Protein backbone atom coordinates (compact mmCIF):
# COMPACT_ATOMS: atom_id res chain seq x y z
CA UNK A 1 0.00 0.00 0.00
CA UNK A 2 1.18 3.51 -0.77
CA UNK A 3 0.86 7.08 0.39
CA UNK A 4 -0.56 9.04 -2.53
CA UNK A 5 -0.73 12.82 -2.62
CA UNK A 6 -3.19 14.49 -4.99
CA UNK A 7 -2.61 18.19 -5.71
CA UNK A 8 -5.97 19.57 -6.82
CA UNK A 9 -9.52 18.40 -6.09
CA UNK A 10 -11.03 19.60 -9.37
CA UNK A 11 -12.88 17.27 -11.79
CA UNK A 12 -9.72 15.33 -12.64
CA UNK A 13 -8.49 15.19 -9.06
CA UNK A 14 -11.86 14.12 -7.70
CA UNK A 15 -12.10 11.35 -10.31
CA UNK A 16 -8.66 10.07 -9.34
CA UNK A 17 -9.40 10.24 -5.61
CA UNK A 18 -12.69 8.35 -5.99
CA UNK A 19 -11.08 5.75 -8.25
CA UNK A 20 -8.35 5.05 -5.68
CA UNK A 21 -10.61 5.03 -2.62
CA UNK A 22 -13.41 3.01 -4.24
CA UNK A 23 -11.21 0.32 -5.77
CA UNK A 24 -7.98 0.09 -3.78
CA UNK A 25 -8.48 -0.08 -0.04
CA UNK A 26 -5.60 0.59 2.31
CA UNK A 27 -3.86 3.37 0.44
CA UNK A 28 -3.29 6.64 2.28
CA UNK A 29 -4.65 9.51 0.18
CA UNK A 30 -3.74 13.11 1.04
CA UNK A 31 -5.32 15.93 -0.96
CA UNK A 32 -4.36 19.60 -1.25
CA UNK A 33 -6.62 22.19 -2.87
CA UNK A 34 -6.38 25.96 -2.73
CA UNK A 35 -10.11 26.43 -3.25
CA UNK A 36 -12.86 26.41 -0.62
CA UNK A 37 -15.10 23.92 -2.45
CA UNK A 38 -14.87 20.75 -4.51
CA UNK A 39 -16.39 19.65 -7.84
CA UNK A 40 -18.08 22.85 -9.03
CA UNK A 41 -19.51 22.24 -12.50
CA UNK A 42 -18.33 25.35 -14.29
CA UNK A 43 -20.27 24.30 -17.39
CA UNK A 44 -23.44 25.20 -15.47
CA UNK A 45 -22.15 28.63 -14.48
CA UNK A 46 -23.97 30.46 -17.28
CA UNK A 47 -27.23 28.67 -16.43
CA UNK A 48 -26.98 29.97 -12.87
CA UNK A 49 -26.03 33.50 -13.92
CA UNK A 50 -28.86 33.59 -16.48
CA UNK A 51 -31.36 32.19 -13.94
CA UNK A 52 -32.13 29.13 -16.05
CA UNK A 53 -31.66 27.07 -12.89
CA UNK A 54 -32.84 28.07 -9.40
CA UNK A 55 -29.38 28.20 -7.81
CA UNK A 56 -25.90 26.69 -7.60
CA UNK A 57 -26.54 23.80 -5.21
CA UNK A 58 -26.99 21.25 -7.99
CA UNK A 59 -23.68 22.25 -9.57
CA UNK A 60 -21.68 20.27 -6.99
CA UNK A 61 -21.39 16.48 -7.09
CA UNK A 62 -18.82 15.91 -4.36
CA UNK A 63 -17.47 17.59 -1.22
CA UNK A 64 -14.70 17.53 1.35
CA UNK A 65 -16.97 15.56 3.67
CA UNK A 66 -17.79 12.90 1.06
CA UNK A 67 -14.13 12.31 0.27
CA UNK A 68 -13.19 12.23 3.94
CA UNK A 69 -15.91 9.64 4.58
CA UNK A 70 -14.10 7.41 2.09
CA UNK A 71 -10.83 7.87 3.95
CA UNK A 72 -9.04 10.78 2.28
CA UNK A 73 -7.21 13.44 4.27
CA UNK A 74 -8.23 16.78 2.75
CA UNK A 75 -6.52 20.16 3.09
CA UNK A 76 -8.77 22.87 1.62
CA UNK A 77 -7.73 26.50 1.06
CA UNK A 78 -4.16 25.25 1.12
CA UNK A 79 -1.63 26.31 -1.49
CA UNK A 80 1.11 23.91 -2.56
CA UNK A 81 4.17 26.14 -2.74
CA UNK A 82 6.85 23.68 -3.74
CA UNK A 83 7.46 20.01 -4.49
CA UNK A 84 10.80 18.33 -3.95
CA UNK A 85 10.51 15.62 -6.60
CA UNK A 86 13.88 14.09 -5.69
CA UNK A 87 12.97 13.60 -2.04
CA UNK A 88 9.24 13.08 -2.68
CA UNK A 89 8.03 15.87 -0.40
CA UNK A 90 5.23 18.41 -0.81
CA UNK A 91 5.42 21.79 0.92
CA UNK A 92 2.15 23.69 1.38
CA UNK A 93 0.67 26.58 3.33
CA UNK A 94 -2.82 26.90 4.77
CA UNK A 95 -4.88 30.06 4.51
CA UNK A 96 -3.96 30.95 8.11
CA UNK A 97 -0.24 30.70 7.34
CA UNK A 98 0.33 27.26 8.84
CA UNK A 99 3.01 25.39 6.91
CA UNK A 100 2.57 21.71 6.01
CA UNK A 101 5.17 19.20 4.90
CA UNK A 102 4.03 15.82 3.57
CA UNK A 103 6.07 13.01 2.06
CA UNK A 104 4.63 10.75 -0.63
CA UNK A 105 5.24 7.48 -2.40
CA UNK A 106 3.33 8.54 -5.50
CA UNK A 107 1.99 11.88 -6.69
CA UNK A 108 -0.88 13.09 -8.86
CA UNK A 109 -0.84 16.65 -10.20
CA UNK A 110 -4.34 17.93 -10.93
CA UNK A 111 -3.50 21.62 -10.88
CA UNK A 112 -5.91 22.53 -13.67
CA UNK A 113 -5.73 25.69 -15.72
CA UNK A 114 -5.72 29.44 -15.14
CA UNK A 115 -7.62 32.19 -16.98
CA UNK A 116 -5.47 34.08 -19.47
CA UNK A 117 -5.06 37.67 -18.31
CA UNK A 118 -4.58 40.08 -21.23
CA UNK A 119 -1.73 42.56 -20.93
CA UNK A 120 -3.86 45.68 -21.34
CA UNK A 121 -4.59 48.70 -19.12
CA UNK A 122 -7.64 48.56 -16.88
CA UNK A 123 -7.90 44.91 -15.86
CA UNK A 124 -7.62 45.98 -12.22
CA UNK A 125 -10.78 48.12 -12.34
CA UNK A 126 -13.85 47.21 -10.32
CA UNK A 127 -16.35 45.02 -12.19
CA UNK A 128 -13.73 43.46 -14.45
CA UNK A 129 -14.38 39.74 -14.03
CA UNK A 130 -12.77 36.42 -14.83
CA UNK A 131 -14.97 33.34 -14.86
CA UNK A 132 -13.80 29.91 -13.75
CA UNK A 133 -14.48 29.24 -10.08
CA UNK A 134 -17.68 29.14 -8.07
CA UNK A 135 -16.63 32.42 -6.47
CA UNK A 136 -16.40 34.06 -9.91
CA UNK A 137 -19.95 33.04 -10.79
CA UNK A 138 -21.20 34.12 -7.38
CA UNK A 139 -19.60 37.54 -7.86
CA UNK A 140 -21.32 37.90 -11.25
CA UNK A 141 -24.71 36.97 -9.80
CA UNK A 142 -24.29 39.48 -6.98
CA UNK A 143 -23.10 42.32 -9.22
CA UNK A 144 -25.91 41.82 -11.72
CA UNK A 145 -28.36 42.80 -8.99
CA UNK A 146 -26.90 46.32 -9.20
CA UNK A 147 -29.28 48.38 -11.36
CA UNK A 148 -26.36 50.55 -12.45
CA UNK A 149 -24.92 47.63 -14.40
CA UNK A 150 -26.73 47.94 -17.71
CA UNK A 151 -23.99 47.28 -20.27
CA UNK A 152 -21.88 44.12 -20.16
CA UNK A 153 -18.95 43.41 -22.47
CA UNK A 154 -17.77 39.83 -22.84
CA UNK A 155 -14.28 39.39 -24.29
CA UNK A 156 -13.79 36.04 -25.97
CA UNK A 157 -16.29 34.22 -28.18
CA UNK A 158 -15.43 30.66 -27.32
CA UNK A 159 -17.89 28.40 -25.52
CA UNK A 160 -17.71 30.23 -22.19
CA UNK A 161 -17.96 33.69 -23.72
CA UNK A 162 -20.94 32.79 -25.91
CA UNK A 163 -22.75 31.10 -23.01
CA UNK A 164 -22.17 34.10 -20.76
CA UNK A 165 -23.36 36.51 -23.45
CA UNK A 166 -26.65 34.61 -23.52
CA UNK A 167 -26.83 34.59 -19.72
CA UNK A 168 -26.32 38.35 -19.42
CA UNK A 169 -28.87 39.04 -22.16
CA UNK A 170 -31.38 36.86 -20.32
CA UNK A 171 -30.80 39.13 -17.31
CA UNK A 172 -31.87 42.12 -19.41
CA UNK A 173 -28.41 43.57 -19.97
CA UNK A 174 -27.09 45.19 -23.12
CA UNK A 175 -24.41 42.74 -24.19
CA UNK A 176 -21.42 43.23 -26.49
CA UNK A 177 -19.46 40.11 -27.42
CA UNK A 178 -15.91 40.90 -28.57
CA UNK A 179 -13.36 38.62 -30.22
CA UNK A 180 -10.23 39.16 -32.30
CA UNK A 181 -11.39 36.40 -34.65
CA UNK A 182 -13.96 37.23 -37.31
CA UNK A 183 -16.42 34.73 -35.87
CA UNK A 184 -17.33 32.74 -32.77
CA UNK A 185 -16.55 29.14 -31.75
CA UNK A 186 -13.89 28.90 -34.47
CA UNK A 187 -11.96 26.20 -32.57
CA UNK A 188 -14.89 23.82 -32.93
CA UNK A 189 -16.80 24.66 -36.12
CA UNK A 190 -16.31 25.73 -39.71
CA UNK A 191 -17.75 29.04 -40.92
CA UNK A 192 -20.98 27.49 -42.24
CA UNK A 193 -21.81 26.58 -38.65
CA UNK A 194 -20.40 29.61 -36.85
CA UNK A 195 -22.59 31.79 -39.08
CA UNK A 196 -25.62 30.00 -37.65
CA UNK A 197 -24.52 30.91 -34.14
CA UNK A 198 -23.71 34.50 -35.12
CA UNK A 199 -27.22 34.92 -36.55
CA UNK A 200 -28.68 33.30 -33.45
CA UNK A 201 -26.87 35.70 -31.10
CA UNK A 202 -27.72 38.78 -33.14
CA UNK A 203 -31.37 37.78 -33.40
CA UNK A 204 -31.54 37.95 -29.59
CA UNK A 205 -30.07 41.44 -29.44
CA UNK A 206 -26.44 40.65 -28.64
CA UNK A 207 -24.03 43.05 -30.34
CA UNK A 208 -21.15 41.26 -32.03
CA UNK A 209 -17.77 42.99 -32.29
CA UNK A 210 -15.78 40.32 -34.10
CA UNK A 211 -12.43 40.94 -35.75
CA UNK A 212 -11.58 43.50 -33.06
CA UNK A 213 -8.62 43.50 -30.68
CA UNK A 214 -9.20 44.84 -27.17
CA UNK A 215 -6.69 47.60 -26.35
CA UNK A 216 -7.87 49.07 -23.06
CA UNK A 217 -10.52 49.00 -20.36
CA UNK A 218 -11.39 52.50 -19.19
CA UNK A 219 -12.89 53.80 -15.97
CA UNK A 220 -12.42 55.76 -12.77
CA UNK A 221 -12.11 52.97 -10.17
CA UNK A 222 -15.08 51.20 -11.81
CA UNK A 223 -15.11 50.12 -15.44
CA UNK A 224 -16.94 52.52 -17.77
CA UNK A 225 -16.02 51.40 -21.28
CA UNK A 226 -13.89 49.00 -23.29
CA UNK A 227 -11.76 50.10 -26.23
CA UNK A 228 -10.82 47.97 -29.25
CA UNK A 229 -8.73 48.80 -32.29
CA UNK A 230 -11.94 49.77 -34.08
CA UNK A 231 -14.39 51.23 -31.55
CA UNK A 232 -15.22 52.05 -27.94
CA UNK A 233 -18.17 50.37 -26.22
CA UNK A 234 -19.95 51.36 -23.00
CA UNK A 235 -19.43 48.77 -20.28
CA UNK A 236 -20.46 48.69 -16.63
CA UNK A 237 -19.02 45.18 -16.37
CA UNK A 238 -16.35 43.44 -18.43
CA UNK A 239 -16.00 39.67 -18.39
CA UNK A 240 -12.70 38.29 -19.69
CA UNK A 241 -13.20 34.85 -21.21
CA UNK A 242 -10.32 34.69 -23.67
CA UNK A 243 -9.17 31.24 -22.68
CA UNK A 244 -7.11 29.27 -20.22
CA UNK A 245 -3.52 28.13 -19.87
CA UNK A 246 -2.29 25.03 -18.03
CA UNK A 247 -1.22 25.65 -14.45
CA UNK A 248 2.25 24.13 -14.49
CA UNK A 249 3.94 26.37 -11.91
CA UNK A 250 4.93 23.72 -9.39
CA UNK A 251 6.40 21.24 -11.86
CA UNK A 252 7.56 23.11 -14.95
CA UNK A 253 11.21 23.18 -13.91
CA UNK A 254 11.37 19.44 -13.31
CA UNK A 255 8.85 17.72 -15.58
CA UNK A 256 8.80 17.58 -19.37
CA UNK A 257 6.29 19.96 -20.93
CA UNK A 258 4.34 19.99 -24.19
CA UNK A 259 4.65 23.09 -26.39
CA UNK A 260 1.65 24.90 -24.90
CA UNK A 261 2.83 24.35 -21.35
CA UNK A 262 0.96 21.27 -20.05
CA UNK A 263 2.82 18.37 -18.53
CA UNK A 264 3.70 15.78 -21.15
CA UNK A 265 2.20 12.44 -20.10
CA UNK A 266 2.03 8.95 -21.57
CA UNK A 267 -1.14 6.92 -22.16
CA UNK A 268 -1.09 5.95 -18.45
CA UNK A 269 -1.03 9.66 -17.43
CA UNK A 270 2.52 9.30 -16.09
CA UNK A 271 4.89 12.25 -16.48
CA UNK A 272 8.60 12.17 -17.25
CA UNK A 273 9.24 11.20 -13.61
CA UNK A 274 8.22 7.68 -12.60
CA UNK A 275 5.46 7.65 -10.00
CA UNK A 276 4.36 11.21 -10.80
CA UNK A 277 1.12 11.53 -12.75
CA UNK A 278 -0.60 14.57 -14.26
CA UNK A 279 -4.28 14.77 -15.16
CA UNK A 280 -6.91 17.19 -16.42
CA UNK A 281 -6.22 20.66 -17.75
CA UNK A 282 -2.55 20.63 -16.69
CA UNK A 283 -1.72 17.58 -18.82
CA UNK A 284 -1.64 16.46 -22.43
CA UNK A 285 -3.99 13.98 -24.07
CA UNK A 286 -3.59 11.62 -27.00
CA UNK A 287 -5.69 13.01 -29.84
CA UNK A 288 -7.00 10.28 -32.15
CA UNK A 289 -7.92 12.84 -34.80
CA UNK A 290 -4.29 13.75 -35.45
CA UNK A 291 -2.85 10.52 -34.01
CA UNK A 292 -0.52 12.48 -31.77
CA UNK A 293 -0.21 14.25 -28.43
CA UNK A 294 -2.34 17.38 -28.04
CA UNK A 295 -3.74 19.75 -25.44
CA UNK A 296 -7.54 19.67 -25.20
CA UNK A 297 -8.89 21.08 -21.95
CA UNK A 298 -12.38 19.62 -21.47
CA UNK A 299 -14.09 18.39 -18.31
CA UNK A 300 -14.83 15.02 -19.92
CA UNK A 301 -11.15 14.53 -20.72
CA UNK A 302 -10.27 15.56 -17.17
CA UNK A 303 -12.55 12.95 -15.59
CA UNK A 304 -11.29 10.15 -17.84
CA UNK A 305 -7.67 11.07 -17.17
CA UNK A 306 -8.36 10.96 -13.43
CA UNK A 307 -9.81 7.47 -13.71
CA UNK A 308 -6.82 6.29 -15.77
CA UNK A 309 -4.30 7.74 -13.32
CA UNK A 310 -6.16 6.38 -10.30
CA UNK A 311 -5.95 2.82 -11.58
CA UNK A 312 -2.37 3.03 -12.83
CA UNK A 313 -1.01 4.59 -9.66
CA UNK A 314 -2.42 1.61 -7.74
CA UNK A 315 -0.88 -0.99 -10.03
CA UNK A 316 -3.60 -1.70 -12.60
CA UNK A 317 -2.38 -1.07 -16.14
CA UNK A 318 -5.07 1.00 -17.83
CA UNK A 319 -4.15 2.98 -20.93
CA UNK A 320 -6.11 5.92 -22.27
CA UNK A 321 -7.74 5.10 -25.59
CA UNK A 322 -7.34 8.73 -26.63
CA UNK A 323 -9.85 11.50 -27.22
CA UNK A 324 -11.54 13.26 -30.11
CA UNK A 325 -12.36 16.54 -28.37
CA UNK A 326 -16.12 15.96 -28.54
CA UNK A 327 -18.11 18.99 -27.40
CA UNK A 328 -21.46 20.70 -27.60
CA UNK A 329 -23.29 23.94 -26.92
CA UNK A 330 -26.91 25.07 -26.61
CA UNK A 331 -27.62 28.80 -26.96
CA UNK A 332 -31.27 29.81 -26.75
CA UNK A 333 -32.75 27.00 -28.87
CA UNK A 334 -29.82 26.36 -31.20
CA UNK A 335 -27.88 23.18 -30.45
CA UNK A 336 -24.47 22.52 -31.98
CA UNK A 337 -22.10 19.58 -31.44
CA UNK A 338 -18.77 18.64 -32.94
CA UNK A 339 -15.95 16.14 -32.65
CA UNK A 340 -12.54 15.73 -34.22
CA UNK A 341 -11.21 18.19 -36.79
CA UNK A 342 -12.94 20.95 -38.70
CA UNK A 343 -11.92 21.45 -42.32
CA UNK A 344 -9.62 24.32 -41.35
CA UNK A 345 -8.05 22.39 -38.47
CA UNK A 346 -7.48 19.38 -40.71
CA UNK A 347 -5.69 21.51 -43.31
CA UNK A 348 -3.56 23.12 -40.61
CA UNK A 349 -2.56 19.63 -39.46
CA UNK A 350 -1.39 18.66 -42.93
CA UNK A 351 -4.32 16.54 -44.09
CA UNK A 352 -5.54 16.51 -47.68
CA UNK A 353 -9.04 17.03 -46.40
CA UNK A 354 -12.45 16.96 -47.99
CA UNK A 355 -15.92 17.26 -46.49
CA UNK A 356 -19.50 16.40 -47.20
CA UNK A 357 -22.46 18.57 -46.16
CA UNK A 358 -26.11 17.67 -45.91
CA UNK A 359 -29.20 19.47 -44.64
CA UNK A 360 -32.74 18.16 -44.18
CA UNK A 361 -35.63 18.04 -41.75
CA UNK A 362 -35.00 15.79 -38.76
CA UNK A 363 -38.33 13.97 -39.28
CA UNK A 364 -40.65 13.35 -42.27
CA UNK A 365 -42.50 16.40 -43.57
CA UNK A 366 -45.87 15.21 -42.27
CA UNK A 367 -44.64 15.57 -38.66
CA UNK A 368 -45.71 19.00 -37.41
CA UNK A 369 -43.05 19.56 -34.75
CA UNK A 370 -39.97 19.37 -36.90
CA UNK A 371 -36.61 21.09 -37.27
CA UNK A 372 -33.84 21.28 -39.84
CA UNK A 373 -30.58 19.43 -39.25
CA UNK A 374 -27.28 20.50 -40.79
CA UNK A 375 -24.30 18.13 -40.81
CA UNK A 376 -20.72 18.22 -42.06
CA UNK A 377 -18.35 15.26 -42.05
CA UNK A 378 -14.66 15.88 -42.71
CA UNK A 379 -12.44 13.09 -44.01
CA UNK A 380 -8.96 12.41 -45.39
CA UNK A 381 -9.05 12.20 -49.20
CA UNK A 382 -6.23 9.66 -49.33
CA UNK A 383 -7.25 7.20 -46.63
CA UNK A 384 -10.98 8.12 -46.57
CA UNK A 385 -10.69 8.08 -42.77
CA UNK A 386 -13.28 10.19 -40.93
CA UNK A 387 -11.55 13.17 -39.28
CA UNK A 388 -14.45 15.06 -37.74
CA UNK A 389 -18.13 15.96 -37.72
CA UNK A 390 -20.30 18.98 -36.94
CA UNK A 391 -24.07 18.95 -36.46
CA UNK A 392 -26.50 21.81 -35.80
CA UNK A 393 -30.24 21.91 -35.21
CA UNK A 394 -32.95 23.27 -32.95
CA UNK A 395 -33.78 19.61 -32.37
CA UNK A 396 -31.65 17.73 -29.85
CA UNK A 397 -29.20 15.92 -32.11
CA UNK A 398 -26.43 15.77 -29.51
CA UNK A 399 -26.22 11.99 -29.16
CA UNK A 400 -25.40 11.53 -32.85
CA UNK A 401 -21.95 13.03 -32.36
CA UNK A 402 -20.87 10.08 -30.21
CA UNK A 403 -21.04 7.78 -33.22
CA UNK A 404 -18.62 10.04 -35.07
CA UNK A 405 -16.36 10.19 -32.05
CA UNK A 406 -16.15 6.40 -32.08
CA UNK A 407 -15.66 6.43 -35.85
CA UNK A 408 -12.60 8.66 -35.47
CA UNK A 409 -11.25 6.55 -32.63
CA UNK A 410 -11.61 3.35 -34.65
CA UNK A 411 -10.39 4.89 -37.95
CA UNK A 412 -13.67 4.26 -39.77
CA UNK A 413 -13.81 5.45 -43.39
CA UNK A 414 -16.47 7.76 -44.79
CA UNK A 415 -17.54 4.93 -47.13
CA UNK A 416 -18.44 2.64 -44.23
CA UNK A 417 -20.95 5.23 -43.03
CA UNK A 418 -22.83 5.27 -46.33
CA UNK A 419 -25.03 2.27 -45.56
CA UNK A 420 -24.60 2.00 -41.80
CA UNK A 421 -27.70 0.48 -40.16
CA UNK A 422 -29.73 3.36 -38.70
CA UNK A 423 -33.32 2.60 -37.73
CA UNK A 424 -36.26 4.67 -38.98
CA UNK A 425 -39.38 5.73 -37.12
CA UNK A 426 -41.15 8.98 -38.04
CA UNK A 427 -41.31 9.98 -34.39
CA UNK A 428 -37.50 10.22 -34.46
CA UNK A 429 -36.03 10.59 -37.93
CA UNK A 430 -36.24 10.25 -41.71
CA UNK A 431 -36.16 6.98 -43.70
CA UNK A 432 -33.13 8.46 -45.47
CA UNK A 433 -31.17 9.45 -42.39
CA UNK A 434 -29.05 12.59 -42.58
CA UNK A 435 -25.97 10.65 -41.49
CA UNK A 436 -26.33 8.13 -44.34
CA UNK A 437 -27.18 10.85 -46.83
CA UNK A 438 -24.18 12.96 -45.90
CA UNK A 439 -21.86 9.97 -46.28
CA UNK A 440 -23.46 8.93 -49.59
CA UNK A 441 -22.78 12.38 -51.02
CA UNK A 442 -19.06 12.17 -50.24
CA UNK A 443 -16.92 12.26 -53.39
Number of C-alpha atoms within 10 A of each C-alpha: 10 13 15 25 26 24 24 27 30 26 29 31 33 26 23 28 27 19 18 26 18 11 11 14 12 12 15 17 23 21 23 25 24 19 17 13 18 22 19 21 18 19 15 17 28 24 19 22 26 21 15 12 15 11 12 17 10 12 17 15 13 17 16 18 13 12 20 14 10 15 18 22 17 18 22 19 16 24 21 21 13 15 18 13 15 8 10 16 17 20 15 22 19 17 12 8 10 9 14 15 12 13 17 19 15 18 25 27 27 30 29 26 19 16 16 14 14 12 10 11 11 19 20 13 18 16 21 21 19 20 22 19 14 20 13 14 21 15 15 22 19 10 14 19 10 9 8 10 16 17 20 26 28 28 25 23 27 18 22 22 26 26 22 25 30 23 23 26 19 18 16 12 20 20 26 23 23 29 23 18 15 15 20 27 22 18 12 26 24 19 18 11 20 19 15 14 22 19 12 16 21 11 10 12 14 21 17 21 23 19 15 17 17 20 18 18 23 20 15 9 11 17 21 20 20 25 17 18 12 11 12 15 16 19 27 20 27 26 22 22 25 20 18 15 17 22 21 23 12 15 19 13 9 13 18 16 20 15 11 11 18 28 30 23 24 18 18 22 29 24 23 17 13 9 16 22 29 33 36 33 30 27 33 30 30 20 20 22 24 18 12 10 17 20 22 20 20 14 18 15 22 27 19 21 31 30 23 26 32 31 19 19 23 18 10 12 11 16 15 16 14 19 23 27 22 22 19 16 18 18 18 14 11 16 19 29 24 28 27 30 30 26 25 17 20 21 14 11 13 9 17 14 23 19 22 18 20 19 17 17 18 25 24 17 13 8 14 8 10 17 16 13 21 21 22 25 27 26 28 20 15 10 13 19 21 30 33 28 30 27 25 26 22 17 17 17 15 18 9 15 22 17 12 25 24 15 21 26 20 12 16 18 18 27 17 15 19 16 13 12 9 13 11 13 10 13 12 13 18 18 14 14 19 21 23 20 19 21 24 17 14 18 11
